[in-house]
């Protein structure tokens, strides 16, 4: 239990950051799942249309620090090889 004012504020801030990070992480996972579904469907047009958005989402999440930048780059590279 926090005792000082600054510790109390810190707890509040951490809760907010946790919520934001959870949203970002789910956004990241949903983007990967969506891309896998599109690859399995083998619809080239939809894949090429979604790929830039997929890259954008992954790099946004990496930029915020939820996922490592190299991990995001590796995922993008792996998907681009499959296309």
Backbone as CSV, one residue per row, in Angstrom:
resi,resn,N_x,N_y,N_z,CA_x,CA_y,CA_z,C_x,C_y,C_z
1,UNK,0.842,-1.180,0.000,0.000,0.000,0.000,0.889,1.245,0.000
2,UNK,0.651,2.161,-0.910,1.492,3.362,-0.961,1.226,4.296,0.220
3,UNK,2.290,4.873,0.738,2.154,5.736,1.911,2.259,7.224,1.564
4,UNK,3.136,7.557,0.641,3.346,8.964,0.315,2.431,9.409,-0.819
5,UNK,2.294,10.738,-0.958,1.448,11.298,-2.023,1.948,10.886,-3.398
6,UNK,3.257,10.959,-3.572,3.832,10.634,-4.881,3.621,9.155,-5.221
7,UNK,3.684,8.297,-4.212,3.465,6.863,-4.438,2.010,6.596,-4.815
8,UNK,1.104,7.325,-4.208,-0.326,7.179,-4.535,-0.572,7.594,-5.986
9,UNK,0.031,8.729,-6.379,-0.111,9.200,-7.768,0.504,8.206,-8.740
10,UNK,1.618,7.647,-8.342,2.314,6.669,-9.185,1.420,5.441,-9.426
11,UNK,0.748,4.968,-8.405,-0.162,3.816,-8.531,-1.260,4.133,-9.531
12,UNK,-1.811,5.354,-9.435,-2.863,5.776,-10.361,-2.342,5.786,-11.797
13,UNK,-1.139,6.304,-11.974,-0.533,6.397,-13.307,-0.252,5.018,-13.882
14,UNK,0.231,4.111,-13.059,0.532,2.754,-13.503,-0.737,2.040,-13.955
15,UNK,-1.839,2.251,-13.238,-3.111,1.637,-13.634,-3.530,2.110,-15.019
16,UNK,-3.395,3.410,-15.252,-3.765,3.979,-16.553,-2.857,3.432,-17.648
17,UNK,-1.549,3.374,-17.380,-0.594,2.858,-18.356,-0.880,1.394,-18.674
18,UNK,-1.264,0.638,-17.655,-1.574,-0.779,-17.847,-2.755,-0.938,-18.782
19,UNK,-3.792,-0.108,-18.590,-4.968,-0.160,-19.471,-4.593,0.149,-20.918
20,UNK,-3.794,1.188,-21.102,-3.382,1.592,-22.449,-2.542,0.499,-23.099
21,UNK,-1.606,-0.064,-22.345,-0.745,-1.119,-22.884,-1.544,-2.364,-23.244
22,UNK,-2.559,-2.674,-22.433,-3.406,-3.832,-22.707,-4.158,-3.631,-24.024
23,UNK,-4.652,-2.418,-24.248,-5.348,-2.103,-25.499,-4.393,-2.246,-26.677
24,UNK,-3.193,-1.720,-26.531,-2.197,-1.801,-27.613,-1.814,-3.253,-27.904
25,UNK,-1.635,-4.038,-26.843,-1.255,-5.433,-27.029,-2.349,-6.208,-27.763
26,UNK,-3.603,-5.947,-27.419,-4.700,-6.650,-28.089,-4.804,-6.206,-29.549
27,UNK,-4.543,-4.932,-29.806,-4.532,-4.414,-31.178,-3.470,-5.147,-32.007
28,UNK,-2.306,-5.340,-31.415,-1.186,-6.039,-32.041,-1.554,-7.490,-32.346
29,UNK,-2.114,-8.171,-31.360,-2.479,-9.579,-31.540,-3.584,-9.735,-32.574
30,UNK,-4.562,-8.825,-32.551,-5.646,-8.886,-33.529,-5.142,-8.672,-34.946
31,UNK,-4.173,-7.782,-35.113,-3.604,-7.529,-36.440,-2.915,-8.783,-36.970
32,UNK,-2.173,-9.465,-36.107,-1.479,-10.688,-36.516,-2.488,-11.773,-36.884
33,UNK,-3.517,-11.934,-36.055,-4.544,-12.947,-36.336,-5.266,-12.648,-37.641
34,UNK,-5.596,-11.384,-37.860,-6.289,-10.979,-39.086,-5.435,-11.301,-40.313
35,UNK,-4.149,-11.023,-40.215,-3.249,-11.292,-41.339,-3.151,-12.792,-41.590
36,UNK,-3.086,-13.599,-40.548,-3.025,-15.057,-40.712,-4.289,-15.575,-41.404
37,UNK,-5.440,-15.030,-41.025,-6.708,-15.425,-41.639,-6.694,-15.074,-43.131
38,UNK,-6.208,-13.885,-43.442,-6.152,-13.462,-44.844,-5.194,-14.336,-45.652
39,UNK,-4.078,-14.699,-45.049,-3.102,-15.551,-45.756,-3.696,-16.932,-46.017
40,UNK,-4.424,-17.462,-45.031,-5.061,-18.770,-45.219,-6.139,-18.716,-46.294
41,UNK,-6.833,-17.578,-46.400,-7.888,-17.449,-47.410,-7.309,-17.307,-48.816
42,UNK,-6.029,-16.954,-48.891,-5.305,-16.812,-50.158,-5.931,-15.774,-51.090
43,UNK,-6.506,-14.749,-50.520,-7.078,-13.654,-51.303,-6.017,-12.560,-51.424
44,UNK,-5.298,-12.553,-52.547,-4.154,-11.648,-52.739,-4.552,-10.172,-52.641
45,UNK,-5.717,-9.835,-53.179,-6.137,-8.429,-53.176,-6.328,-7.908,-51.753
46,UNK,-7.025,-8.686,-50.927,-7.264,-8.269,-49.548,-5.967,-8.220,-48.753
47,UNK,-5.091,-9.183,-49.009,-3.806,-9.217,-48.303,-3.001,-7.964,-48.624
48,UNK,-2.897,-7.627,-49.910,-2.112,-6.457,-50.307,-2.732,-5.161,-49.807
49,UNK,-4.050,-5.151,-49.665,-4.736,-3.966,-49.166,-4.510,-3.810,-47.655
50,UNK,-4.474,-4.925,-46.928,-4.351,-4.896,-45.466,-2.897,-4.781,-44.993
51,UNK,-1.955,-5.209,-45.815,-0.551,-5.274,-45.394,0.008,-3.933,-44.891
52,UNK,-0.221,-2.795,-45.586,0.308,-1.527,-45.047,-0.271,-1.174,-43.674
53,UNK,-1.551,-1.459,-43.478,-2.184,-1.194,-42.182,-1.571,-2.104,-41.115
54,UNK,-1.319,-3.356,-41.492,-0.692,-4.337,-40.602,0.679,-3.835,-40.148
55,UNK,1.484,-3.369,-41.111,2.807,-2.839,-40.795,2.698,-1.641,-39.858
56,UNK,1.762,-0.768,-40.149,1.578,0.439,-39.352,1.238,0.106,-37.905
57,UNK,0.313,-0.814,-37.729,-0.098,-1.203,-36.373,1.083,-1.786,-35.604
58,UNK,1.819,-2.685,-36.240,2.945,-3.316,-35.556,4.026,-2.298,-35.166
59,UNK,4.317,-1.359,-36.059,5.348,-0.380,-35.746,4.880,0.627,-34.688
60,UNK,3.587,0.941,-34.667,3.047,1.820,-33.624,3.203,1.172,-32.251
61,UNK,2.879,-0.098,-32.186,2.987,-0.832,-30.924,4.449,-0.936,-30.501
62,UNK,5.330,-1.167,-31.472,6.761,-1.263,-31.163,7.296,0.086,-30.686
63,UNK,6.837,1.147,-31.313,7.279,2.495,-30.948,6.905,2.835,-29.511
64,UNK,5.727,2.388,-29.088,5.270,2.684,-27.736,5.953,1.805,-26.693
65,UNK,6.629,0.744,-27.135,7.399,-0.081,-26.206,6.661,-1.287,-25.674
66,UNK,5.458,-1.546,-26.172,4.706,-2.711,-25.712,5.371,-3.982,-26.235
67,UNK,5.847,-3.914,-27.474,6.557,-5.024,-28.105,7.887,-4.479,-28.587
68,UNK,8.917,-5.304,-28.525,10.231,-4.885,-28.990,10.200,-4.572,-30.487
69,UNK,10.968,-3.572,-30.904,10.991,-3.138,-32.296,11.464,-4.261,-33.221
70,UNK,12.448,-5.016,-32.770,12.961,-6.108,-33.593,11.938,-7.228,-33.742
71,UNK,11.149,-7.461,-32.712,10.089,-8.472,-32.775,9.067,-8.076,-33.824
72,UNK,8.649,-6.816,-33.809,7.675,-6.330,-34.787,8.240,-6.435,-36.201
73,UNK,9.496,-6.061,-36.375,10.141,-6.139,-37.693,10.211,-7.586,-38.172
74,UNK,10.503,-8.489,-37.253,10.585,-9.908,-37.605,9.227,-10.432,-38.058
75,UNK,8.163,-10.033,-37.350,6.809,-10.462,-37.727,6.443,-9.933,-39.108
76,UNK,6.743,-8.664,-39.364,6.454,-8.062,-40.663,7.216,-8.783,-41.761
77,UNK,8.483,-9.081,-41.513,9.320,-9.762,-42.492,8.781,-11.154,-42.805
78,UNK,8.387,-11.874,-41.767,7.862,-13.225,-41.943,6.597,-13.228,-42.792
79,UNK,5.719,-12.263,-42.528,4.463,-12.163,-43.283,4.742,-11.771,-44.730
80,UNK,5.676,-10.842,-44.928,5.963,-10.409,-46.296,6.556,-11.535,-47.133
81,UNK,7.275,-12.456,-46.500,7.809,-13.617,-47.218,6.684,-14.566,-47.627
82,UNK,5.653,-14.656,-46.788,4.528,-15.548,-47.087,3.676,-15.025,-48.237
83,UNK,3.663,-13.705,-48.398,2.795,-13.108,-49.431,3.324,-13.420,-50.826
